[in-house]
């Protein structure tokens, strides 16, 4: 009996796993550190909770 | 500096009617590539979403966008393309945001310009697309470190 073949997983992508803009990430982290992120959930009700 | 947060797509409606370039997504839609076409030829562009912060249960992704130049490993987010298609490029980036949020509905996207001039450019472009954008996503600005609903005509200074 021929073994069942599973659909191929998407090929690993550099775009999905590597940070292409490290300088922007550093800047974003610094800016977000000065932002009151606890208000996000309050201002955007209905955000879907994380999966899993 | 203007900071923006976008989250929770309600629909893929008016934004798809704006002129934009076809996007090539990576398998998990954390990155999108497209080509800008204009007087300076075909310029390869990359839009990337990278996890930058976890706000409680909400993952915050940084939106980065720039030119992919041949022979360079790292895209250049300071390149001045001058390819005469700014609005079409911005509409394409907006579409990438929508497609990212569609694949990752729990995410919040954080965006700011890489320079003050670029931030102003993005803000003007966003103002023109605002009805379409606000019909589809939550859009927040930040004033003095406090996120609030985005309004046109008010510079949001960090």
Backbone of each chain as ProteinMPNN parsed JSONL, in Angstrom:
{"seq_chain_A": "XXXXXXXXXXXXXXXXXXXXXXXXXXXXXXXXXXXXXXXXXXXXXXXXXXXX", "coords_chain_A": {"N_chain_A": [[0.832, -1.193, 0.0], [0.532, 2.143, -0.862], [2.288, 4.639, 0.902], [0.634, 7.284, 2.606], [0.924, 10.577, 1.539], [1.802, 13.518, 3.154], [0.663, 16.922, 3.017], [3.04, 19.25, 1.85], [4.964, 21.207, 4.111], [5.103, 24.783, 4.397], [7.948, 26.215, 2.829], [10.885, 26.996, 4.761], [11.342, 30.395, 5.494], [13.417, 33.127, 4.997], [12.405, 35.62, 5.394], [10.415, 35.238, 7.282], [11.712, 34.535, 9.592], [13.949, 36.025, 10.239], [15.134, 39.145, 11.426], [14.868, 41.802, 9.417], [15.344, 44.46, 9.604], [17.185, 45.529, 11.783], [17.982, 47.933, 13.054], [15.703, 49.484, 13.094], [14.138, 47.965, 14.78], [15.437, 48.252, 17.231], [15.0, 50.945, 17.677], [12.208, 50.992, 17.767], [11.75, 49.458, 20.061], [12.802, 51.149, 22.022], [11.059, 53.345, 21.809], [8.594, 52.172, 22.423], [9.041, 51.462, 25.029], [8.575, 53.777, 26.324], [5.911, 54.1, 26.207], [2.538, 53.824, 27.248], [1.507, 50.88, 27.25], [-0.425, 49.363, 28.407], [-2.875, 50.419, 27.94], [-3.756, 49.575, 25.504], [-5.466, 47.303, 25.198], [-7.769, 48.284, 26.327], [-8.471, 50.373, 24.607], [-8.859, 49.077, 22.25], [-11.162, 47.193, 22.095], [-12.269, 43.824, 21.843], [-10.216, 42.631, 20.564], [-8.845, 39.717, 19.32], [-8.147, 37.025, 21.489], [-4.887, 35.521, 22.184], [-4.043, 32.621, 20.262], [-4.179, 29.084, 21.054]], "CA_chain_A": [[0.0, 0.0, 0.0], [1.351, 3.347, -0.986], [2.129, 5.515, 2.08], [-0.061, 8.548, 2.357], [1.845, 11.718, 1.626], [1.237, 14.7, 3.804], [0.981, 18.138, 2.265], [4.337, 19.828, 2.222], [4.931, 22.418, 4.933], [5.717, 25.889, 3.661], [9.407, 26.244, 2.934], [11.348, 28.024, 5.692], [11.57, 31.651, 4.794], [14.266, 34.095, 5.693], [11.559, 36.75, 5.755], [9.609, 34.931, 8.451], [12.487, 34.18, 10.779], [15.059, 36.931, 10.533], [14.767, 40.564, 11.472], [15.552, 42.435, 8.285], [15.609, 45.869, 9.916], [17.534, 45.537, 13.215], [18.058, 49.292, 13.61], [14.316, 49.918, 13.367], [13.65, 47.223, 15.954], [16.021, 48.893, 18.42], [14.299, 52.223, 17.853], [10.835, 50.692, 18.168], [11.772, 49.023, 21.466], [13.023, 52.331, 22.859], [9.83, 54.151, 21.802], [7.523, 51.45, 23.124], [9.356, 51.467, 26.456], [8.052, 55.039, 26.877], [4.48, 54.154, 25.883], [1.667, 53.102, 28.177], [0.901, 49.82, 26.432], [-1.544, 48.714, 29.103], [-4.141, 50.99, 27.44], [-4.12, 49.038, 24.19], [-6.633, 46.413, 25.273], [-8.924, 49.13, 26.666], [-8.837, 51.173, 23.428], [-9.193, 48.211, 21.116], [-11.918, 46.037, 22.611], [-12.608, 42.819, 20.846], [-9.038, 41.983, 19.999], [-8.919, 38.27, 19.504], [-7.089, 36.567, 22.391], [-3.913, 34.663, 21.519], [-4.456, 31.243, 20.023], [-3.402, 28.009, 21.676]], "C_chain_A": [[0.877, 1.257, 0.0], [1.176, 4.244, 0.256], [1.48, 6.842, 1.699], [0.937, 9.713, 2.485], [1.128, 12.915, 2.239], [1.536, 15.931, 2.951], [2.275, 18.754, 2.765], [4.146, 21.089, 3.055], [5.537, 23.551, 4.115], [7.23, 25.89, 3.867], [9.831, 27.3, 3.944], [11.699, 29.294, 4.929], [12.443, 32.559, 5.639], [13.401, 35.245, 6.206], [10.768, 36.498, 7.034], [10.436, 34.802, 9.727], [13.622, 35.142, 11.124], [14.56, 38.371, 10.546], [15.571, 41.3, 10.408], [15.973, 43.87, 8.595], [16.001, 45.997, 11.4], [17.566, 46.929, 13.833], [16.66, 49.804, 13.953], [13.754, 49.213, 14.588], [14.165, 47.873, 17.237], [15.279, 50.184, 18.727], [12.873, 51.978, 18.347], [10.785, 50.277, 19.639], [11.921, 50.218, 22.4], [11.75, 53.179, 22.938], [8.712, 53.461, 22.59], [7.77, 51.412, 24.632], [8.792, 52.717, 27.13], [6.547, 55.172, 26.671], [3.679, 53.307, 26.866], [0.885, 52.026, 27.412], [-0.281, 49.148, 27.112], [-2.891, 49.255, 28.627], [-4.617, 50.348, 26.14], [-5.394, 48.21, 24.242], [-7.904, 47.216, 25.54], [-9.421, 49.896, 25.43], [-9.262, 50.33, 22.242], [-9.952, 46.984, 21.606], [-12.221, 45.061, 21.489], [-11.421, 42.206, 20.144], [-9.106, 40.499, 20.297], [-7.823, 37.813, 20.457], [-6.123, 35.632, 21.668], [-4.419, 33.237, 21.371], [-3.638, 30.273, 20.873], [-3.621, 27.912, 23.154]], "O_chain_A": [[1.828, 1.383, 0.772], [0.048, 4.573, 0.624], [1.738, 7.422, 0.644], [1.696, 9.788, 3.452], [0.002, 13.254, 1.875], [2.545, 15.975, 2.247], [2.552, 18.769, 3.964], [3.294, 21.926, 2.758], [6.378, 23.318, 3.248], [7.719, 25.599, 4.958], [9.235, 28.376, 4.005], [12.285, 29.246, 3.847], [12.223, 32.728, 6.839], [13.624, 35.774, 7.295], [10.481, 37.43, 7.785], [9.902, 34.948, 10.826], [14.19, 35.058, 12.213], [13.679, 38.752, 9.775], [16.795, 41.405, 10.493], [16.849, 44.426, 7.932], [15.22, 46.524, 12.192], [17.218, 47.097, 15.002], [16.46, 50.469, 14.97], [12.979, 49.797, 15.345], [13.422, 48.024, 18.208], [14.969, 50.48, 19.881], [12.392, 52.676, 19.24], [9.889, 50.691, 20.376], [11.258, 50.298, 23.434], [11.401, 53.675, 24.009], [7.976, 54.11, 23.334], [6.826, 51.339, 25.418], [8.559, 52.732, 28.338], [5.972, 56.229, 26.929], [4.097, 52.218, 27.258], [-0.25, 52.247, 26.987], [-1.053, 48.441, 26.464], [-3.929, 48.64, 28.87], [-5.756, 50.557, 25.724], [-6.296, 48.395, 23.424], [-8.979, 46.877, 25.044], [-10.625, 50.051, 25.227], [-9.945, 50.812, 21.338], [-9.442, 45.865, 21.538], [-12.404, 45.447, 20.335], [-11.572, 41.374, 19.25], [-9.398, 40.095, 21.423], [-6.664, 38.176, 20.259], [-6.483, 35.02, 20.662], [-5.126, 32.716, 22.234], [-2.55, 30.603, 21.345], [-3.033, 27.053, 23.81]]}, "seq_chain_B": "XXXXXXXXXXXXXXXXXXXXXXXXXXXXXXXXXXXXXXXXXXXXXXXXXXXXXXXXXXXXXXXXXXXXXXXXXXXXXXXXXXXXXXXXXXXXXXXXXXXXXXXXXXXXXXXXXXXXXXXXXXXXXXXXXXXXXXXXXXXXXXXXXXXXXXXXXXXXXX", "coords_chain_B": {"N_chain_B": [[7.494, 62.881, 16.912], [5.429, 60.526, 15.375], [3.455, 57.951, 16.42], [1.938, 54.925, 15.675], [-0.663, 52.588, 16.189], [-2.097, 49.695, 14.936], [-4.818, 47.474, 14.643], [-6.831, 44.47, 14.636], [-8.541, 43.684, 12.068], [-11.59, 44.548, 10.586], [-12.796, 44.045, 8.206], [-12.048, 43.311, 4.758], [-12.316, 45.699, 2.991], [-12.787, 48.792, 1.727], [-10.039, 49.39, 1.377], [-8.982, 47.637, -0.488], [-9.692, 48.734, -2.844], [-7.98, 50.762, -3.447], [-5.347, 51.9, -5.58], [-2.685, 49.696, -5.938], [0.371, 47.755, -5.603], [0.961, 44.328, -6.624], [1.36, 41.934, -4.031], [3.837, 39.751, -2.672], [3.603, 37.352, -0.36], [5.453, 36.047, 2.491], [5.649, 32.596, 3.702], [4.325, 32.548, 6.259], [3.247, 34.991, 6.384], [4.706, 37.068, 7.608], [6.227, 38.746, 6.253], [6.348, 40.721, 3.285], [6.822, 41.106, -0.159], [7.278, 43.422, -2.824], [7.28, 45.134, -6.022], [8.16, 48.359, -6.91], [7.167, 50.412, -9.541], [8.4, 52.743, -11.837], [9.747, 55.937, -13.038], [12.412, 55.457, -12.321], [12.748, 52.86, -12.75], [12.277, 49.368, -11.876], [11.873, 48.803, -8.543], [12.808, 46.848, -5.847], [10.937, 46.075, -2.956], [10.532, 45.619, 0.575], [8.338, 44.625, 3.115], [8.135, 44.175, 6.514], [7.078, 42.429, 9.448], [7.84, 42.311, 12.769], [8.053, 40.737, 15.915], [8.051, 42.819, 18.643], [7.382, 43.557, 21.193], [5.573, 42.479, 24.107], [2.483, 43.172, 25.148], [0.982, 42.59, 27.857], [-1.345, 40.214, 27.091], [-1.215, 40.815, 24.479], [0.474, 40.646, 21.488], [2.864, 42.829, 20.147], [3.771, 44.003, 17.051], [6.435, 45.257, 15.148], [6.296, 47.365, 12.365], [8.239, 47.372, 9.572], [9.809, 48.788, 6.733], [11.265, 48.942, 3.564], [13.761, 49.493, 0.94], [15.033, 46.844, -1.031], [18.167, 46.354, -1.878], [20.175, 45.295, -4.61], [22.908, 43.176, -3.86], [23.143, 43.944, -1.241], [22.774, 42.895, 2.091], [21.028, 43.788, 4.041], [17.871, 45.357, 4.054], [17.168, 48.76, 3.093], [15.929, 51.258, 4.988], [16.058, 53.932, 4.757], [16.374, 54.747, 2.231], [15.808, 56.852, -0.576], [13.462, 56.619, -2.856], [12.163, 58.035, -4.931], [10.419, 57.394, -7.055], [8.107, 58.265, -8.052], [5.67, 57.243, -7.174], [4.522, 57.371, -4.65], [1.998, 57.336, -3.298], [0.841, 54.99, -4.227], [2.666, 53.134, -3.302], [2.403, 53.486, -0.528], [-0.256, 52.687, -0.231], [0.054, 50.034, -0.889], [1.646, 49.123, 1.202], [-0.194, 49.489, 3.243], [-2.072, 47.584, 2.5], [-0.529, 45.312, 2.934], [-0.362, 45.41, 5.701], [-3.03, 44.872, 6.334], [-3.29, 42.253, 5.356], [-1.421, 40.955, 6.926], [-2.595, 41.292, 9.481], [-4.919, 39.897, 9.075], [-3.966, 37.297, 8.943], [-2.827, 37.129, 11.444], [-4.658, 37.711, 13.775], [-4.584, 38.348, 16.452], [-2.664, 40.182, 16.794], [-1.065, 43.384, 17.295], [-0.096, 46.103, 15.344], [2.703, 48.15, 15.233], [3.826, 51.295, 14.197], [6.076, 53.707, 12.906], [7.706, 56.533, 11.368], [11.008, 56.385, 9.835], [12.42, 58.683, 9.874], [11.786, 62.12, 10.909], [10.762, 63.589, 8.698], [9.917, 61.589, 7.021], [7.978, 60.443, 8.605], [6.092, 62.48, 8.613], [5.38, 62.407, 5.936], [4.215, 59.87, 5.803], [2.114, 60.285, 7.517], [0.59, 62.16, 6.136], [-0.085, 60.674, 3.889], [-1.547, 58.69, 5.112], [-3.653, 60.182, 6.111], [-5.053, 60.74, 3.786], [-5.989, 58.253, 3.159], [-7.563, 57.688, 5.24], [-10.455, 57.279, 5.801], [-10.874, 54.782, 4.583], [-9.002, 53.213, 5.928], [-9.789, 53.458, 8.625], [-12.228, 52.27, 8.497], [-11.617, 49.695, 8.558], [-9.694, 48.921, 10.454], [-8.665, 49.264, 13.915], [-7.234, 52.342, 14.776], [-4.695, 53.933, 16.316], [-3.102, 56.77, 17.814], [-0.267, 58.244, 19.494], [0.111, 60.259, 22.278], [2.241, 62.033, 24.282], [3.15, 59.641, 25.367], [0.838, 58.253, 25.83], [-1.44, 56.084, 24.411], [-4.083, 56.843, 22.128], [-7.241, 57.234, 20.363], [-6.771, 57.746, 16.916], [-6.701, 60.914, 15.324], [-7.272, 63.098, 12.567], [-5.342, 65.98, 11.564], [-4.189, 66.578, 13.932], [-1.085, 66.756, 15.227], [0.681, 64.132, 16.496], [2.734, 64.077, 19.069], [5.533, 62.552, 20.487]], "CA_chain_B": [[7.341, 61.561, 16.306], [4.076, 59.983, 15.39], [3.44, 56.501, 16.59], [0.627, 54.4, 15.337], [-0.963, 51.19, 16.427], [-3.219, 49.21, 14.146], [-5.173, 46.119, 15.056], [-8.162, 43.911, 14.477], [-9.255, 44.022, 10.836], [-13.024, 44.254, 10.61], [-13.171, 43.553, 6.876], [-11.101, 43.738, 3.721], [-13.243, 46.425, 2.14], [-12.373, 49.916, 0.884], [-8.612, 49.449, 1.075], [-8.627, 46.865, -1.681], [-10.005, 49.519, -4.039], [-6.911, 51.72, -3.73], [-4.337, 51.365, -6.503], [-1.538, 49.17, -5.194], [1.161, 46.746, -6.318], [0.749, 42.961, -6.131], [2.254, 41.561, -2.924], [4.225, 38.35, -2.521], [3.807, 37.134, 1.074], [6.225, 34.891, 2.954], [4.669, 31.547, 4.05], [3.515, 32.853, 7.44], [2.814, 36.389, 6.225], [5.41, 38.046, 8.428], [6.926, 39.639, 5.334], [5.729, 40.854, 1.969], [7.68, 41.774, -1.13], [6.638, 43.923, -4.035], [8.165, 45.957, -6.852], [7.663, 49.683, -7.283], [7.483, 50.672, -10.958], [8.346, 54.169, -12.12], [10.823, 56.457, -13.895], [13.714, 54.892, -11.938], [12.746, 51.418, -13.017], [11.596, 48.479, -10.945], [12.621, 48.802, -7.278], [12.307, 45.806, -4.946], [10.586, 46.586, -1.624], [10.217, 44.595, 1.578], [7.577, 45.031, 4.305], [8.321, 43.09, 7.477], [6.461, 42.568, 10.766], [8.672, 41.569, 13.726], [7.576, 40.864, 17.294], [8.939, 43.763, 19.33], [6.969, 43.729, 22.586], [4.374, 41.759, 24.508], [1.733, 44.046, 26.063], [0.055, 41.637, 28.471], [-1.559, 39.091, 26.165], [-1.232, 41.333, 23.099], [1.795, 40.783, 20.864], [3.02, 44.049, 19.353], [4.715, 43.787, 15.952], [6.943, 46.47, 14.5], [6.221, 47.41, 10.902], [9.425, 47.956, 8.937], [9.581, 48.836, 5.303], [12.387, 49.581, 2.886], [14.207, 49.002, -0.367], [15.983, 45.728, -1.041], [19.09, 46.707, -2.954], [21.01, 44.167, -5.016], [24.245, 43.163, -3.277], [23.104, 44.334, 0.167], [22.037, 41.925, 2.892], [19.981, 44.415, 4.843], [17.092, 46.374, 3.344], [17.478, 50.129, 3.475], [14.693, 51.981, 5.281], [16.295, 55.363, 4.579], [16.536, 55.004, 0.8], [14.817, 57.738, -1.205], [13.231, 55.98, -4.147], [11.756, 59.048, -5.928], [9.946, 56.671, -8.231], [6.86, 58.899, -8.49], [4.5, 56.399, -6.883], [4.424, 57.319, -3.183], [0.662, 56.935, -2.816], [0.625, 53.586, -4.56], [3.522, 52.369, -2.388], [1.785, 53.514, 0.808], [-1.457, 51.842, -0.282], [0.522, 48.643, -0.902], [2.052, 48.811, 2.58], [-1.443, 49.36, 4.009], [-2.642, 46.26, 2.168], [0.297, 44.311, 3.626], [-0.803, 45.428, 7.103], [-4.315, 44.173, 6.426], [-3.079, 40.816, 5.14], [-0.741, 40.451, 8.129], [-3.567, 41.22, 10.577], [-5.867, 38.829, 8.762], [-3.307, 36.034, 9.309], [-2.44, 37.185, 12.864], [-5.67, 38.646, 14.299], [-4.314, 38.722, 17.842], [-1.522, 41.096, 16.821], [-1.159, 44.831, 17.124], [1.03, 46.575, 14.541], [3.249, 49.435, 15.658], [4.527, 51.896, 13.062], [6.502, 55.102, 12.947], [8.652, 56.784, 10.286], [12.409, 56.265, 10.239], [12.887, 60.064, 10.094], [10.617, 62.991, 11.079], [10.188, 63.937, 7.392], [9.223, 60.406, 6.517], [6.78, 60.283, 9.422], [5.109, 63.449, 8.098], [4.918, 61.872, 4.649], [3.302, 58.756, 6.081], [0.91, 60.817, 8.142], [-0.222, 62.778, 5.071], [-0.63, 59.57, 3.09], [-2.554, 58.02, 5.938], [-4.825, 61.06, 6.202], [-5.822, 60.579, 2.549], [-6.613, 56.914, 3.142], [-8.109, 57.456, 6.577], [-11.767, 56.622, 5.891], [-10.738, 53.358, 4.242], [-8.247, 52.522, 6.991], [-10.569, 53.392, 9.871], [-13.357, 51.349, 8.306], [-11.148, 48.315, 8.596], [-8.857, 48.6, 11.619], [-8.474, 50.256, 14.965], [-6.058, 53.151, 14.493], [-4.381, 54.746, 17.483], [-1.891, 57.565, 17.842], [0.272, 58.326, 20.848], [0.44, 61.608, 22.736], [2.916, 62.012, 25.586], [3.273, 58.273, 25.864], [-0.48, 57.64, 26.041], [-2.172, 55.776, 23.186], [-5.48, 57.283, 22.035], [-7.76, 57.066, 19.023], [-6.127, 58.655, 15.973], [-7.532, 61.949, 14.698], [-6.517, 63.891, 11.585], [-5.148, 67.392, 11.878], [-3.494, 66.752, 15.217], [0.21, 66.088, 15.246], [0.895, 63.359, 17.717], [4.16, 64.156, 19.422], [5.873, 61.596, 21.544]], "C_chain_B": [[5.901, 61.107, 16.419], [4.178, 58.478, 15.496], [2.032, 56.015, 16.315], [0.516, 52.951, 15.763], [-2.159, 50.82, 15.568], [-3.532, 47.792, 14.575], [-6.565, 45.763, 14.604], [-8.857, 44.319, 13.192], [-10.711, 43.622, 10.93], [-13.445, 43.614, 9.291], [-12.02, 43.883, 5.935], [-11.925, 44.473, 2.679], [-12.593, 47.522, 1.327], [-10.896, 49.912, 0.506], [-8.251, 48.703, -0.201], [-8.939, 47.631, -2.957], [-8.922, 50.551, -4.369], [-5.894, 51.074, -4.671], [-3.122, 50.92, -5.712], [-0.817, 48.136, -6.051], [0.818, 45.355, -5.789], [1.802, 42.596, -5.09], [2.585, 40.077, -2.984], [4.485, 38.104, -1.042], [4.776, 35.991, 1.341], [5.213, 33.865, 3.47], [3.772, 31.9, 5.239], [3.081, 34.319, 7.494], [3.439, 37.331, 7.256], [6.159, 39.044, 7.541], [6.246, 39.605, 3.975], [6.713, 41.591, 1.07], [6.843, 42.309, -2.284], [7.635, 44.781, -4.802], [7.46, 47.26, -7.177], [8.098, 49.963, -8.726], [7.36, 52.17, -11.232], [9.514, 54.605, -12.979], [12.196, 55.873, -13.561], [13.745, 53.379, -12.074], [11.966, 50.636, -11.985], [12.437, 48.366, -9.674], [11.984, 47.788, -6.321], [12.096, 46.372, -3.548], [10.248, 45.422, -0.708], [9.449, 45.241, 2.729], [7.71, 43.881, 5.293], [7.686, 43.438, 8.825], [7.251, 41.696, 11.743], [8.151, 41.817, 15.132], [8.553, 41.737, 18.079], [8.611, 43.86, 20.814], [5.75, 42.863, 22.858], [3.657, 42.641, 25.536], [0.656, 43.201, 26.729], [-0.102, 40.448, 27.553], [-1.467, 39.53, 24.706], [0.194, 41.41, 22.541], [1.839, 42.024, 19.97], [4.123, 43.805, 18.312], [5.13, 45.115, 15.353], [6.827, 46.34, 12.983], [7.477, 48.085, 10.37], [9.276, 47.81, 7.429], [10.77, 49.52, 4.635], [12.711, 48.946, 1.558], [15.167, 47.827, -0.179], [16.916, 45.992, -2.214], [19.96, 45.516, -3.324], [22.394, 44.274, -4.386], [24.295, 43.603, -1.835], [22.268, 43.318, 0.94], [20.842, 42.553, 3.586], [19.196, 45.432, 4.019], [17.377, 47.764, 3.906], [16.19, 50.906, 3.712], [14.883, 53.486, 5.188], [16.45, 55.736, 3.1], [15.436, 55.942, 0.307], [14.614, 57.241, -2.63], [12.948, 56.993, -5.244], [11.275, 58.381, -7.208], [8.549, 57.147, -8.66], [5.603, 58.13, -8.146], [4.234, 56.285, -5.381], [3.067, 56.802, -2.713], [0.4, 55.458, -3.067], [1.455, 52.685, -3.635], [2.886, 52.33, -0.993], [0.529, 52.653, 0.847], [-1.064, 50.362, -0.264], [0.961, 48.217, 0.5], [0.802, 48.628, 3.455], [-2.108, 48.009, 3.738], [-1.858, 45.158, 2.868], [-0.095, 44.236, 5.099], [-2.1, 44.637, 7.256], [-4.134, 42.661, 6.285], [-2.35, 40.19, 6.325], [-1.745, 40.275, 9.266], [-4.623, 40.138, 10.336], [-5.28, 37.472, 9.174], [-2.988, 35.967, 10.794], [-3.396, 38.134, 13.594], [-5.44, 39.064, 15.746], [-3.276, 39.842, 17.935], [-1.936, 42.556, 16.754], [0.083, 45.249, 16.345], [1.414, 47.971, 15.004], [4.043, 50.024, 14.496], [4.906, 53.333, 13.347], [7.503, 55.299, 11.808], [10.082, 56.672, 10.77], [13.066, 57.633, 10.399], [11.645, 60.932, 10.294], [9.959, 63.349, 9.746], [9.383, 62.768, 6.844], [7.932, 60.169, 7.32], [5.688, 61.235, 8.953], [4.522, 62.952, 6.786], [3.901, 60.754, 4.873], [1.989, 59.268, 6.668], [-0.009, 61.458, 7.099], [-0.873, 61.698, 4.211], [-1.752, 58.867, 3.831], [-3.826, 58.856, 6.015], [-5.693, 60.907, 4.953], [-6.564, 59.245, 2.514], [-7.463, 56.672, 4.392], [-9.482, 56.792, 6.617], [-11.677, 55.128, 5.594], [-10.049, 52.602, 5.362], [-9.109, 52.358, 8.237], [-11.815, 52.527, 9.74], [-12.922, 49.912, 8.559], [-10.338, 47.946, 9.829], [-9.018, 49.656, 12.711], [-7.209, 51.028, 14.616], [-5.834, 54.085, 15.673], [-3.158, 55.61, 17.206], [-1.399, 57.612, 19.277], [0.596, 59.774, 21.155], [1.024, 61.498, 24.137], [2.915, 60.604, 26.197], [1.961, 57.546, 26.062], [-1.156, 57.332, 24.707], [-3.594, 56.32, 23.252], [-5.948, 57.149, 20.601], [-7.171, 58.14, 18.108], [-7.125, 59.648, 15.392], [-6.683, 62.691, 13.68], [-6.341, 65.31, 12.105], [-4.486, 67.638, 13.22], [-2.177, 66.011, 15.137], [0.343, 65.366, 16.575], [2.389, 63.386, 18.042], [4.438, 63.276, 20.618], [6.483, 62.306, 22.734]], "O_chain_B": [[5.251, 61.292, 17.448], [4.904, 57.828, 14.743], [1.055, 56.658, 16.699], [1.483, 52.191, 15.702], [-3.13, 51.573, 15.494], [-2.627, 46.999, 14.839], [-7.368, 46.622, 14.24], [-9.694, 45.222, 13.216], [-11.033, 42.495, 11.307], [-14.329, 42.758, 9.256], [-11.123, 44.649, 6.287], [-12.203, 43.936, 1.607], [-11.917, 47.237, 0.339], [-10.536, 50.382, -0.573], [-7.324, 49.09, -0.912], [-8.506, 47.233, -4.039], [-8.942, 51.147, -5.446], [-5.612, 49.879, -4.582], [-2.588, 51.681, -4.905], [-1.325, 47.7, -7.084], [0.426, 45.214, -4.631], [2.983, 42.908, -5.247], [1.731, 39.25, -3.304], [5.481, 38.591, -0.508], [4.91, 35.078, 0.526], [4.045, 34.202, 3.663], [2.582, 31.585, 5.226], [2.611, 34.809, 8.521], [2.795, 38.272, 7.721], [6.661, 40.06, 8.023], [5.655, 38.603, 3.574], [7.348, 42.563, 1.478], [5.831, 41.72, -2.664], [8.706, 45.112, -4.291], [6.325, 47.273, -7.653], [9.261, 49.769, -9.08], [6.348, 52.789, -10.903], [10.198, 53.776, -13.579], [13.059, 55.802, -14.436], [14.651, 52.711, -11.576], [11.098, 51.179, -11.302], [13.573, 47.893, -9.715], [10.791, 47.856, -6.025], [12.963, 47.063, -3.013], [9.749, 44.385, -1.145], [9.858, 46.276, 3.254], [7.428, 42.733, 4.949], [7.747, 44.58, 9.281], [7.325, 40.48, 11.568], [7.845, 42.95, 15.503], [9.741, 41.426, 18.165], [9.478, 44.211, 21.614], [4.986, 42.55, 21.946], [4.148, 42.837, 26.648], [-0.462, 43.106, 26.222], [0.867, 39.749, 27.258], [-1.622, 38.712, 23.799], [1.026, 42.153, 23.063], [0.955, 42.234, 19.14], [5.252, 43.45, 18.653], [4.299, 45.983, 15.084], [7.216, 45.327, 12.401], [7.744, 49.244, 10.687], [8.697, 46.846, 6.927], [11.227, 50.565, 5.098], [12.053, 48.009, 1.106], [16.003, 47.83, 0.724], [16.529, 45.877, -3.377], [20.434, 44.8, -2.442], [22.99, 45.351, -4.381], [25.373, 43.638, -1.243], [21.188, 42.927, 0.498], [19.782, 41.938, 3.708], [19.792, 46.279, 3.354], [17.779, 47.909, 5.06], [15.444, 51.187, 2.774], [13.966, 54.243, 5.507], [16.634, 56.906, 2.766], [14.281, 55.836, 0.722], [15.473, 57.416, -3.494], [13.431, 56.841, -6.366], [11.676, 58.761, -8.308], [7.897, 56.532, -9.503], [4.563, 58.345, -8.768], [3.782, 55.248, -4.896], [2.992, 55.938, -1.84], [-0.184, 54.765, -2.234], [1.006, 51.611, -3.235], [2.835, 51.278, -0.355], [0.272, 51.969, 1.837], [-1.773, 49.536, 0.311], [0.685, 47.098, 0.934], [0.748, 47.73, 4.295], [-2.639, 47.375, 4.649], [-2.44, 44.183, 3.342], [-0.156, 43.153, 5.681], [-2.251, 43.839, 8.181], [-4.754, 41.885, 7.012], [-2.616, 39.045, 6.692], [-1.754, 39.243, 9.937], [-5.147, 39.544, 11.278], [-5.992, 36.608, 9.685], [-2.887, 34.876, 11.355], [-3.001, 39.232, 13.987], [-6.04, 40.032, 16.215], [-3.035, 40.387, 19.012], [-2.995, 42.909, 16.236], [1.188, 44.802, 16.648], [0.567, 48.853, 15.148], [4.846, 49.325, 13.878], [4.142, 54.081, 13.958], [8.088, 54.327, 11.331], [10.358, 56.839, 11.958], [14.142, 57.741, 10.987], [10.552, 60.53, 9.894], [8.732, 63.409, 9.662], [8.304, 62.946, 6.278], [6.919, 59.744, 6.763], [4.514, 60.869, 8.896], [3.318, 63.06, 6.552], [2.861, 60.702, 4.216], [0.909, 58.762, 6.362], [-1.23, 61.319, 7.167], [-2.046, 61.791, 3.851], [-2.772, 58.5, 3.248], [-4.935, 58.322, 5.989], [-6.921, 60.939, 5.04], [-7.632, 59.13, 1.913], [-8.013, 55.586, 4.577], [-9.679, 55.843, 7.376], [-12.315, 54.312, 6.259], [-10.45, 51.492, 5.711], [-9.165, 51.282, 8.834], [-12.391, 52.1, 10.741], [-13.753, 49.024, 8.75], [-10.298, 46.777, 10.212], [-9.448, 50.781, 12.458], [-6.215, 50.431, 14.204], [-6.68, 54.922, 15.987], [-2.276, 55.215, 16.443], [-2.046, 57.077, 20.177], [1.28, 60.44, 20.378], [0.404, 60.953, 25.05], [2.703, 60.43, 27.397], [1.947, 56.368, 26.417], [-1.422, 58.257, 23.939], [-4.237, 56.267, 24.3], [-5.126, 56.965, 19.703], [-7.084, 59.308, 18.49], [-8.24, 59.285, 15.018], [-5.49, 62.895, 13.906], [-7.088, 65.775, 12.967], [-4.251, 68.785, 13.6], [-2.148, 64.789, 14.997], [0.136, 65.947, 17.64], [3.196, 62.772, 17.344], [3.702, 63.254, 21.605], [6.833, 61.663, 23.724]]}, "name": "protein", "num_of_chains": 2, "seq": "XXXXXXXXXXXXXXXXXXXXXXXXXXXXXXXXXXXXXXXXXXXXXXXXXXXXXXXXXXXXXXXXXXXXXXXXXXXXXXXXXXXXXXXXXXXXXXXXXXXXXXXXXXXXXXXXXXXXXXXXXXXXXXXXXXXXXXXXXXXXXXXXXXXXXXXXXXXXXXXXXXXXXXXXXXXXXXXXXXXXXXXXXXXXXXXXXXXXXXXXXXXXXXXXXX"}
